[in-house]
């Protein structure tokens, strides 16, 4: 090499080419080498001056393309999450979720590409690759995903299908978080984070129950508390454990459909969260009122106003607890308990059995129902009663946008009559 002068940059020629190159260093960005693509020294020096000034300006503006790779930034992002979860376990889920996405998809695709070289177009190319990953891409011949948790090895079967839009959106959040790590470290500006283009999915009405279907479901749920057996078989009494669990399921359905609570909120419910129950138990039904403090989605508890019909379910659950355990529930006791007094974690299996028994597992459009369907039924019924969406959104701990998005087709009967007109 033939080095020339001692400016902030250095010009040199390589043995294998007559063209000039330049090299220089900028604090925080390491050394850079740029090919000037000309054998003319004067032109090379003019080009070098321009390239150096451009690099200095870019460094000061925080947009200088550096050697920092996507994979390095992704690891730094995971390291930060790992430090957070060391002091706060609530970050565990996010850490393992993001690590899985980064290790399987993002790093294998972007790898050593510098963060500033990943443009909007390249992110769109990644999305195409990601959609085909399990069908015709790298994962087409894999049949199990292996992962480690707390030193133990696990695996789950692979589905060779394209990812759902909701999956791509969750993964896009992880990708954005890696870019935000680059912003924090000064490699790019926030405005330069490429945003993936993801089509809006069609919104389908969420599966709920009609009044007739709810009546069928609750009648069967009540019947199954005492007896077991198919309709064409002799009925027999159930054992104590089954009877208690089915009573809890009946109460779960009643509370869910009259409060609109999420399944997680219901399972988190303790008797201390049912405000005013002691007084309501001794008050005439027409005058009795309770309030519920819901814990679940979000960091802080929120109070809600249940339908008056919910009171009867809570009274029945209270009495069932007292009968089973020989004492009144303590404020810290769970509303929905197992036979041993512990907090029930899920009624998915027993609810599915009940839905199958009543022929209500799916709605008229073939969409499967779940514990969330009672929340959707509550929302539908409230709108039909004329409750405005702003009040309903507050009581359901959700946004007006979500109410409008999923329940805009629910029109009160009296409004429908005005819309239809008459002869």
N, C-alpha and C positions, 0 to 999 in steps of 0.2 A: 504494500500500500504506500501511496505517496501523500503524506499529510501536508496541508497548506494552511498557513497563518494561524493566529490565535484569537479569533473572534469568539463570541459566545457559542458559536457552532464551529464545526470542523469540516472542511471539504476533503474528500479523499477519492482515489480511484482504486478499483479492485483489479487484480492481475488478469482476471478473465474478461474485462470489459473496459472500453475507452470512456464510458460514461462516468460522470461525476456523481458522487453520493455525499450526503451530509449526515453528521451525527451531533447530538447535543443532549444535555440533561436539564430537566426542570424538576425542582424540588417537589417531591410527592408523586412524581410521575415516572421516575426512572429515566433511563437513556432511550433516545429515539434515533432510528436510522431511517432516512428517506432517500429513495432513488430519484435523482433530478433528471434523468433520461436525456442527457445531452453531453457531448464530448467538449463543447465550447466552454472554456473556463469562465469568461466574463458573463456569459448567459447563466452559467451554473451558479455563480456568486450572486447574481441578481435574484435568481429563483430561490436560493438558499435564504437570503435575507427575508424574502416574502414568506417562506415557509416557517422560518423561525418566529417572525412577528405574529403570524397567524396562530402558532402553537402557544405563544405566551398569552395572547388574548384569550384563546380557548381555555387555557389553564386558569386564568383569572376569572373567567365566566363560569368555570366548573363544567365545561363540556369537552375537554380535551380527551380524545380517544386514547386510552391507555392500554397497558398489557394485561390489566386485570380481567380475568376470564369469568364467564358466567358461572362455571363450576366453583371457582374460588369464592365468589360472592354468595352463591347458594349455600356453601358450607359455612360461611361466616353468619349467614342468616340463621341456619340451623343451630349453630353454636350459641347464638344469642337466645334462641328459644330454649335451648337446653339449660342455660344458666337461669332463665326465668322459672322453669319448672322445678329447678332444684330448691327454690324457696317458696314456690306456689304450685301445688299439684294440679290446679285447674288448667295449667298450660300443657299437661300431659297429652290430652287428646289432640290438641292442635299440633304439637310437636310430631307425634307419630303420623298424623294425617299428612302434614306437609312433607315430612321426610319420605313417606311412601311415594308421593307424587314426584318429588325432586329426584329421588334415586331411580325410579322406574321410567319416567318420561322426560322430565326437563333436562337433567344432566346428560343422559344418553343422546338427546337431540342437539342441545345447544353446546354442551361440553366446554371446549376451550375457546369458543368464540368470545371476542372481547365484548363487554356489555354494550359499548357504544356502537358496535357493528350490527346489533340485533334491531332491525327496523320493523316497522309495521308490516311490511310485505313478508318478512321472515317469520313473524309471529303467525300470520295467516297460513304460511306454508307448514308451520308446526301443527296448527289445528287440523289441517288436512291429514298429515301424518298420524296425528293422535287419533283421529276418527277411524283410521284404518289399522291401528296398532294390533287389535285382537282378531281382525278378520283376514287381512292380506299382508299385514306388516310383521314386525319382529316377534309379536306374541302369538302368531297364528298356530305355531306348533307347541305352545306351552299349555299345560293342562292343570297346573296348580301354581298359586302364588304363595311363596314361602316368606315368612317374616318372623322377627324375633321381638318378644316382649318380656322384659324383666329376666333376661337370660334364658328364656324358654323358646323353643322353636315351634312355630305353628304353620299351618298351610290351609288354604281355602281353594275350592275349585274355580276354574276360569270359565267365564261365559264369552264365547267367541261372537260377540255382537258389537255394534257401534255404541259408544257411550251416549247416555241421555244428555240432553241440553243442560239439565241441572248439574250433572257431573262435570261437564266442561266449564260451567260457570264457577263451580267450587275450585276447580284446578286453576282457572284463570286468576282467582284471588291469590293463590299461592305464587303463581308466576309474577303477579304484580308486587307481592311482598319482597321478592328477590330484587326487583327493580328499585323498590323503595329503599332497600339496603344500599344499593348503589347511589341513590340520592343522598342518603345520610352520610356516606363517605365522600361525597363530592365528585363522583365520576360523571354523573348526569344531572340534569335539572328535572324537577317533578313534571314539568310540561312535556318532557321528551319521552316519558314512559309510553311505549306503544300499547294501544288498547285493542284487544282482539275483537273482531266483529262476530258476534254470536246472534243468530236470528232469534226473534221472539217466538216462543212456543205458543201454540194455540191454547187458550184457557178453557178447560172443560169444567162444567158444573161439578162441584164436589159431591160425592155420593152421600145422600142423607136418607131419612126415612119419612114416609108419609104418616099421617095420624093413624091410619088403619094398620100400617106395618108396625108402628110403635106399640099399638094395642096388642097385636099378635105376639110381638116379641116379649112384652112384659107379662102377658098371660102365661106364655110358655115358661118364662123364667120363674114365675111364681109357682107354677105347677111342678117344676123340676126340683124345687126346694125340698119337697116332701116325698115325691115318688120318682122312680126311674123305670124305664122300659119303653119300647117302641109302641106306637098306637095300637098295633095289631097283636101285642103281647100282653100277658098279665102284668099289671103294675105292682111294684114292690117298694117297700120303704127304703130310703137311702140311709147310709150310716151317718153317724154324728159329724164326722169330718166333712163328708160331701155336702151334707145339709148346711153346715156353717159356711162353706166356701160358696155355695150357690146363693145363699142369702146375701153374702157380700157382693157377689156379681149383680144380683138384682138391685141392691142399693147403689152400686157403682153406676149402673145404667141410669137409674132414676136421677142421681145427683148430676151425672154428666149431661143429660138431656135438658135439665132444668137450670143449669148454670152456664153451660158452654165452656166449661173448663177443659184444658188440654189433659191428656192422659197422665203426663208427668206431674202436672199440678195436682191432679186427683190423688196420685200415689204419694205425693209429698204432704198431703193434708193431714194435720193433727187436730185433735179436738180443740186445742187452744185457738186454732184458726177459724173456728165456727163461732163467731161472736153473737152473743145474745141468746144462745140456745137454752140456757138455764131458765131464763125468763119466759122464752117462747113456749117451753114445755108446759108452763103453768098458765098460759094465756089462751083465750079463745082463738080458734084458727083464723077467723077473719081479721083479728088484730095482731096476731103474732108475726114478728119480723126478725129475720136474722141477716147477718152480713158475713161474707167469707173473705179471708185474707189468703190470696193465692201465691204460692211459691213455685217457680218452675222456670219458664223462659225469661231470661233477664236476671239482673243482679239483685234487684230490690223487690220486696213483696208489694202486691197491689190488692186493694179491696174491691170487691164486686158485689153487686146486688143480684141474688138469685131469684128465680120465680118462686112464688109462694108455695108451689107444689113440692119444692125441694125439702121443706121443713119435715113433711111426713117421712121422707126417706131417712133423714138424719135421726129422727126420733126412733125409727125402727132399727137403725144401725147401733144407736146408743143402747137400746134395750137388748139387742143381740149380744153386744159386748158384755153387758152386765150378766146376762144369763150364762154365757159361755165361761167367763172367768170369775164369776162370783163377786164382782165389785164394779163400781162405776168407773168409767174411763178417767184416767188422769189427763191433764191438759197436754202432756207430751206423748200420750198414746196415739197411735195412728188410727185414723178413721176406718181405713180398709186394712184389715189384719189377716194373718194366717191363723190356723187353728192353734198355733203355739203362742200367739200374741205378737209375733213379729210383724213388721210392716210388709204388706203384700207388694211385690215388685211388678207383677204383670197378671192380667186376666186374659191374655191373648188366646191361649189354648181353649179355655172354658167358653170364652165369648164366641170363638169360631165354631165350637160344637153347638152352641145355642143357635147361631145364625144358620148353620147347616140344617139343624132340626126343624127350623121354621121356614126354610127355603128362601132366606133373606141374605144369603152370603154376598150376592151381587145386586146392583140396582137394575133398572130396566135397560140400561145401556151396557150391561155386562161389566161394570166397574166394581171391583171388590170393596166391600164395606169393612170398616175396622172401628176401633174405639174412637177414632177421630170423627167418625160419621155422626156421633151424638152431638159434637160441637157444631157440625155443619147443620144438623137438624135444628139446634137451638137458634142459630143465626137465621135460618130460613123462617122459622116460626115467628121470631121477633120482628122481622121485616114485614111479614104478612099481617102482624098486629098493628103495624104502622109506626114502629119504633124508628126514629131517624138514624141514619147511618153514623152520625157523629157520636151520638149517645151510645149506640151499640158498639162502636169501635173502642170507646173508652172502657166499657164494661167487659169486653172480650180481650182486653189487653193487646190490641192489634191496631193497625192503621186503617184510616178511611180508604186508602188506596186498595188494601187487601179486600175490604168489604165490597167495594165497587167492582173489583176484578172478578171475584168468584160468585157474587150473589146478585149481580145487576139484573138477572132475569127474573128475580122474585118480585112479583107485583101483587100488592094487596087486592083482594077480590073486589072491594068497593071501587078501587081505582080502575080495575079491569072493566067493570061494568060501565064506567063513564067513558072509557076509551072505546068500548065496543059500540056504544050508543044503542038505539032500539028502533022498532017500527011503530 
